[in-house]
């Protein structure tokens, strides 16, 4: 099994689950069968770029999100892993939410210095 297919498939599964979608629901959004989505997630299918784009549209994410592998967090140590996790949570948020989070963090840090 190809490592890239496994990583992309795992990432698709992670995003699908965070969206609360079943394989069937995602397949319907993309015009595929649930077995095709399952095959992609299990790295049994060598997915084309066009189909990858359809899945990204079905999940409402950019294709680049499929290439942000969770194993990269394993290489980070200490605070870096937590910071990467926070950044990955913020990537898909709207600007107002990001600004709100920034303000909350600023307040927490201001009070933690004392």
C-alpha positions as CSV (number, residue, x, y, z in Angstrom):
1,X,0.0,0.0,0.0
2,X,1.3,3.4,-0.9
3,X,2.0,5.7,2.0
4,X,0.6,8.8,0.3
5,X,-2.7,6.9,-0.5
6,X,-2.9,5.8,3.2
7,X,-2.2,9.3,4.5
8,X,-4.7,11.0,2.2
9,X,-7.3,8.4,2.9
10,X,-6.9,8.7,6.6
11,X,-7.1,12.5,6.3
12,X,-10.3,12.3,4.3
13,X,-11.8,10.0,6.9
14,X,-10.8,12.4,9.7
15,X,-12.4,15.4,8.0
16,X,-15.5,13.4,7.1
17,X,-16.0,12.3,10.7
18,X,-15.4,15.8,12.0
19,X,-18.2,17.0,9.6
20,X,-20.5,14.3,11.0
21,X,-20.8,12.6,7.6
22,X,-21.2,8.9,6.9
23,X,-19.4,7.4,3.9
24,X,-22.8,7.2,2.2
25,X,-23.6,10.9,2.8
26,X,-20.2,12.0,1.5
27,X,-20.6,9.7,-1.5
28,X,-24.0,11.3,-2.3
29,X,-22.5,14.8,-2.2
30,X,-19.7,13.8,-4.5
31,X,-21.6,11.5,-7.0
32,X,-19.7,8.4,-5.9
33,X,-20.7,5.2,-4.2
34,X,-20.1,4.6,-0.5
35,X,-17.8,1.7,-1.4
36,X,-15.6,4.0,-3.5
37,X,-15.3,6.4,-0.6
38,X,-14.5,3.5,1.7
39,X,-11.9,2.3,-0.8
40,X,-10.3,5.7,-0.9
41,X,-10.2,5.9,2.9
42,X,-8.6,2.5,3.2
43,X,-6.1,3.3,0.4
44,X,-7.4,0.7,-1.9
45,X,-8.2,3.2,-4.6
46,X,-5.6,5.2,-6.5
47,X,-7.7,8.4,-6.5
48,X,-7.5,10.8,-9.4
49,X,-7.0,14.5,-8.9
50,X,-10.4,15.2,-10.3
51,X,-12.0,12.8,-7.8
52,X,-9.9,14.3,-5.0
53,X,-11.3,17.7,-5.9
54,X,-14.9,16.3,-5.9
55,X,-14.3,14.9,-2.4
56,X,-12.8,18.2,-1.2
57,X,-15.9,20.0,-2.5
58,X,-18.2,17.5,-0.8
59,X,-16.4,18.1,2.5
60,X,-16.2,21.9,1.9
61,X,-12.4,22.1,2.2
62,X,-9.5,22.9,0.0
63,X,-7.7,19.9,-1.6
64,X,-4.6,21.0,0.4
65,X,-6.3,19.8,3.6
66,X,-5.8,16.2,2.5
67,X,-2.1,16.6,2.6
68,X,-1.8,17.9,6.1
69,X,-1.1,14.6,7.8
70,X,-1.6,14.0,11.5
71,X,1.7,12.0,11.7
72,X,3.6,15.3,11.3
73,X,2.4,16.1,14.9
74,X,4.3,13.1,16.2
75,X,7.6,14.7,15.1
76,X,6.9,17.8,17.2
77,X,7.8,18.0,20.8
78,X,6.5,20.0,23.7
79,X,4.5,23.1,23.0
80,X,5.0,22.9,19.2
81,X,2.5,20.0,19.0
82,X,-0.2,21.9,20.9
83,X,0.4,25.0,18.7
84,X,0.1,23.0,15.5
85,X,-3.2,21.5,16.8
86,X,-4.6,24.9,17.6
87,X,-3.6,26.2,14.2
88,X,-5.3,23.2,12.5
89,X,-8.5,24.0,14.4
90,X,-8.4,27.6,13.3
91,X,-7.7,27.0,9.6
92,X,-11.3,26.5,8.7
93,X,-12.8,29.2,10.9
94,X,-14.2,32.5,9.7
95,X,-12.2,35.7,10.3
96,X,-14.6,36.8,13.1
97,X,-14.1,33.6,15.0
98,X,-10.3,33.8,14.6
99,X,-10.3,37.4,15.9
100,X,-12.4,36.2,18.9
101,X,-10.0,33.4,19.6
102,X,-7.0,35.8,19.4
103,X,-8.6,38.2,21.9
104,X,-9.3,35.3,24.3
105,X,-5.8,34.1,24.1
106,X,-4.5,37.7,24.6
107,X,-6.6,38.0,27.8
108,X,-5.5,34.6,29.1
109,X,-1.9,35.4,28.5
110,X,-2.2,38.9,30.1
111,X,-3.6,37.3,33.3
112,X,-1.1,34.5,33.4
113,X,1.9,36.8,33.6
114,X,0.8,38.1,37.0
